[in-house]
Amino acid sequence: MRLSRSLIPTLKETPSEAQIASHRLMLRAGLVRQTASGIYAWLPAGWKVLQNIARIVAEEQEAVGTQAMLMPTIQSADLWRQSGRYDAYGPEMLRITDRHQRELLYGPTNEEMLTDLVRSGLKSYRDLPQMLFHIQWKFRDEVRPRFGVMRGREFLMKDAYSFDLDYDGAVISYRKQMLAYMRTFQRLGLKAIPMVADTGPIGGNLSHEFIVLAPTGESGVFFDAAFEEIDWEKASFDSESPADLERFFQLATEAYAATDEKHDEAEWAKVPADRKREGRGIEVGHIFYFGTKYSEPMGLTVSGRDGAAVVPHMGSYGVGVSRLAGAIIEASHDDAGIIWPDSVAPFPAVIVNLKPGDEACDALCEQAYAAFKGKALYDDREERAGAKFADADLMGHPWQIVVGPRGAKTGMVELKRRATGEKVELSLADALAKIG
């Protein structure tokens, strides 16, 4: 993409309404623009980031056997009345009426809809287990939407749901999802800690929220450094082996971790001093087993092994895809701007032409741009070098290929790694090979 022809409206000044780093930088880097309170348009570079995050989330869901689908944003109020949540949900739900006076709502979540969809498809215990997910826009009418995409009213979310014959099966599905989440966050370049969350009247410990470590996080966190030593991407398991899943589940839960609201000094004292870690964190996901809370009132049953009707056990697994974009920036930025992990960056590199119109510079930049097949950003603007360098750092491209008239004569470029600031002069071919 050529920057001179792109809609990437960077800003030199920080908008007054932006209170946290991710909000400031997303506006300044031209990723998003607010269209209404708590509602944002994702501009081309921001949309690329969002798609990259969604792709990784989906790949890890499918890796543990979760099937992709798509449910509509508008739902029938009748479904929510069947579960008893329509009146209980509160003013966060956007309720609407169509021209025939039918009551509808803009979905904040999808437990009711999916339970209804599978009622006609699940007949026997042989049809279980099932795990399904979609990535869809949601709406919750926050009283005070703030912090940009971190707490907006409209947001992109991955929600998955599991259906199992009994509690033991539900535990296996739950553990698969936990592994998928840990792999997802690691691929996104994030340190995420699973923390036991409140399960309400259901009880037990099958509810975890995932906290991404970030200095500007909203919650204080306490955790065992053992979490940081696990390489989740290398973890593998036989999807039919509860023993393997048990092993990975223990890795994720055996060390102490808690937000400040649940901090227990007695438990904290058991953690060796050299492994104690404290910091700030942002919640980006939540997984939850809720048994027959929805399947029973909505009449979902299957024929059990003995022929008797069985009510399946369910779980839900949510992760904020658009929220993750903000969380990544909160965890990875400096005074100059965003530092994107390679896996989610809108462009793998920016090609900075220091002297547009110079024959050698133009030729070498075009050669570099062609090598990326349009996937890199080419700063071909008639702009001073300082402004180009500032925008490159602000937008956070993992690599910067800088082409000046002196080096261009001999086919040399300067390659900068955004995360470290390391610069090296080398041939274009070697630079491309280093980027990969």
N, C-alpha and C positions, 0 to 999 in steps of 0.2 A: 504494500500500500504506500503510495506517495503522499507524504505529509502535506504537500501543497494542495492536494485534491481531497484531503480527508476532513471529516467532521470530528476533530479532536481539539476542541476549544480550550486550551490550557489558560490558566489564570495566574497572574503574578501575585495578586493579593488574595488573602484568605477571606472568603465570605463571612460576614458577621454572625450568621446563624450557625456556623459549624463549630461545635464544642469539643469534639474529640478528633484524634489524628486521622482516623479512617475517613470521617466525613469531610474534613478539610482537604485531604489529599485526593479523594475521589472527585470532589468538585474541581480542584485545581488542575488535576491531570486530565480532565475532560472525559471521565468515565460515566458520570450520571448527571442528570439535572432534575430538580424537583418540579413536578407538575401540579401538585396539590399537597396538602398537609400529609406527610408520611407516605407519599406516593412518588416514585421516581421513574423517569425514563432512562433506560440503559443505552447510552450512545455506543457507536461501533466498537471502540476499544473495550469498554465495560462489558458489552455483550459477549465479546470473545472470551473475557475472563469468566463470565458466568457459564458459558458453554463448556469451557475446559473443566471447571469445577463439577458441573453436572455430569460430564462424561466420566470422570474418575469415580464419582459417587455411583453411577449406574454400573460401571464395570465391576466394582467391588460387590455390589448387590448381586449381580448375575453370577459372580464367582462362587457365591455360597448357595446358589440355586434359587434365588428370588427372581420371579418372572416379571418382566416389565409390561406395563399397561398404561392406559390413560383414562382418567375419570374426569367428568365435566366439573367446571367451577361452580355451576348453579345446581343446587340440590332442592329436593322437595321437603317442605316442612313436615309432611306426614311421616317421613322416615325418622326424623328426629323426635317426633312425638312417640313413635313406637319404642324408642330407647329411653324416653323420659327426659331427654336433654334439651328439648326445644325451649321450654320455658325456664329451665335451670341455667342455661348457658350465660345469660346476662347480656348487657348492652354491647359487648364486644362483637356480637354477631350482627351482620348486616342483613336485615330482613327486608324482603321485597315482595311485591304483589304484581302478577302479570295482568294483561287486559281482561282475562276471564276471572279475575279475583282469586286466583289460586296462589296460595302462600308459598313462597320460595325463599331461599337464602343463598348468600355467597359463601361457599364452604370455607370454614376455618380449619377443618380436618375431615377425615373420610371414613371413620369407623362404621357409621351407619350405612353409608352407600355401598361399601364393599361387602359388608355382611349381607345386604340385600342382593347384591349381584351374585354372590356364591350360593345363595339359598337354593337356586334351581339347578346348580351344577354339582354340588356335593351331595351324594346319595348314600355312600357306604364308607366304612372305615378304610376300605381300599383306596378311596380318593384322597386320603390324608397321609402325610402332612402336605400343606400348601403354604407357600410364601409368595406374596405379590407386592409390587411397588409401582409407584408412579412419581414423576416430578412435575408439579403443577403449581400454578399461582394460587395463593391463599389470601384471605382478607380478614383482619381482625381490627375492629374499630378502637384502637388504643386511645385512651383519654388524652395523653400527651405524647404523641409520637415524637421521638427525638433521636439524636445520634445517627442521622442519615439512615442507611440501610440496616444498621444494627438493631433498630427498633422502629420499623416502619409499619404502616397499616397494610400495605400490599407487599407480599414477599413470595419468593420462590422456595418451595420446600419439597424435599423427598420424604414421602411417608410410605412405609411398608407395613404389611399386616401378615401375621402368621395364624394358621388354623391347624390345630393338632387334636388328636383323639383324646388325650389326657394330659395331666400335669407333666409327667415325665417327658412326653414328646414336646411339650411347650418349652421345657427347659433346654432341650437340644436346639430348637429353633432360636431361642433367645441367645444362646452361646454362639451360634453361627453369626447372628447379627452383631454381637459384640466384636467378634473377630473382624467382620467386614468393616465396622466403624474404625477400629484401630488401624487397619490397613489403609483405609481411606485417608485418615488424617495424616498418617506418615507420608503417603504419596503427595499430599498437599503441602508438605514441608512444615507441618505443625506438630508441636508437642501437645498431645491431648491426654488428659488423665480421666479415667472413668471413676466416678464417685457415686456411692450408694445414695439414692434419692428416696424421698418419702413415697411409700406405696399406698398410703391412705388405709381404708378399711380392709383392703385385700391382704395386707401384711406380707411378711416374708422379705427377701432381699432382692427380688427380681425387678428392680427399677434403678437405672443408672443414668446420670446426666454426664455429659462429656464436656470437660472444661479445657479450653485452649489457653495455654500460658501466654500472657501478654502483660507488659508493665502497666498498661492503662485499663486492665480488666476491672469489671464491676464488682467482683467478689474476691475476698482474700481466700487463699487455698494453702493447705498443708498436705504434703505428700512425701512418700518414700522414694528416694532416688532410684530404687529398683525398677520403677516404671520406665525410666529413661534408657535402661539397658536392653529393653526388648526390641528386637528387629521384627516388627509385625509383617513386613513384606515377605520375609523369608519363611514365615510360618506356613505350614501346609497341614492338611488333615484329610482324612477319609470322611466324606460327608455322612457316611453311614456308621461312623465309629464314635459312640458316645464317650469312650475313654479318651480319645484324642481331643475332643472338644472340652472335656473336663480339664485336661491339662492346660489348655490355652485359657480357659476361663479362670483357673486358679492363678495363672500368671498375671491376669488383668485385675484380680480382686484381692490377692493374698496380702499385698502391702497396704499399709494404711494410707488413706487419702480422704480429705473432707474439705468442704467449704467452711468459711468462718462460722456460718450459721450452725453447722453440725460438728464443730471442732470439739474433740473430747481429749482433755488433758491426760487422762489415764491411758488412753490408747496411744496418744502421741509420745508418752514417756517410754513406751515399749520399742519405739523405733531407734536404732543405733544413732548416736549423735552425728556420725560422719555421713549418714544417709538422710538426715532431715533436710527437707527443702520447704521454703515458704515463698509465696509470691502472690501475684494477682492473676485472675483468670476470667474468661468469657465463656458462657454456656453456648454451645453450637449444636448440641444434639441431645436426645433423650430417648431411651428405650424402656419399655414398660410391659410387664405381663399383667393382664387384667382378667384372666380366666374366662368366665361365662357372662361377664358384665353386659355384653351386647348380644352375644349369640342366643342367650336364653330368652330375654324379653322380645327379641325379634324372630323367635321361632325357628332358629337354625338347628336342625338335628340331622344326624346320619345314622344309618343302621350299624350297630356294633357287631363285634365278632359273634355274639350270641343271638343276634337278630333284634335285640332291644334297641330302642332309640337312645342315642348318646348326643349330648350337647357339646360341640367342640370347644376347646380352650383357645383363646386368642391372645395375641400380643401386638403392640404397635411400636414402630421404630421411626422416629422423625429426626431429620437433620435439616437445618436451615441453609439452603444452598446460597441464597443471596446474602444471608448473614455471614456465611463463611468468607465471602469476598471481603467484607469489612474486617472480619477477625484476622485474616491473613495479613492485611495491611497493619492492623494494630500490633501484630506480633513481629512484623518485618518491615521496618521503615527507619529512616534517619532524618536529620534536619534538612537534607536535600530533597527527599521525596520517598517514593515507594521502592521497596526492594522485592520484586516478584520472584518466587520460586520458579524454576524453569517449567515445572509441570503446569502452571496456570497462567503464565505471562501472556498478554494479548499478542505479543510478537517475541520471537526468540532473540531478536537483535534489532538494533537501529543502525542504519548506515548514515553517517553524518558527513555530508559534503561541505567542506569548509570554504570552497570557492566555486559555486555554481557558475558555469560559463567557461571555466578553465577546461580545455580539451582533455588533458590527462586525468583531471579529477572526475569529470563527467563520465569518461570512458570506464575508469576503474569502478566507480559507483554503480554504473549500469551493469557491469560484469558481476559485481557482488549481488545486486538486486536480482538478476536473472538466476543466480545460483540458488536463491531461496524460493524461486518460483512464486513470487508475490507474497510470501508469508512473512517477510521482514518488513519493517517500516523504513522507508527511505526519506530522510530529511533533506529534501531538495529545495527548501525555501530560500529565497533571497533575504537572508537574515544574518545578523552578526554571529560570530562563532560563540561568544559567551552565552547568548540566548539559546543557541542550539544545545550547548552542553547542559545548561540549566534545565531545559525541557527533557533532555534524555534522562537525566538523573531523576527529575520529578516523576516521569512516567514509569521509571523502574525497569526498563528492559534489561534482561539478564546480561546481555553483551552489547557493547558499543564498538562499531567499526568506524574509525575516524579516518577520513581521507583528506589529506592536504596536498597542495601543489608540489611541495618538495618531495615527499615520499611517492606521490603518484607517478612521477617521472620514471621511477625504477620499480614500480609495482608493489610498493610497500605501504602498509597501513598500520595504524595504532589500534590495538585491541584492548579494550578495558572490560574488566569483570565488575559489574555493578555492585555485587555483594561485598567484595573485598577492596575494591578500588585499585586493584593491581592492573598495571598497564605494561604492554610489551609491544615492541615494533617487530613486525614480521611480514612475510609475503601474504598476499590475499589468499592464496591457496592454503597456506599453513593456518591462517586465521579461520578459514571456513572449516578446515579439518578439526581444529580445536573446539569450535562450537559444536560440531557434529551435526 
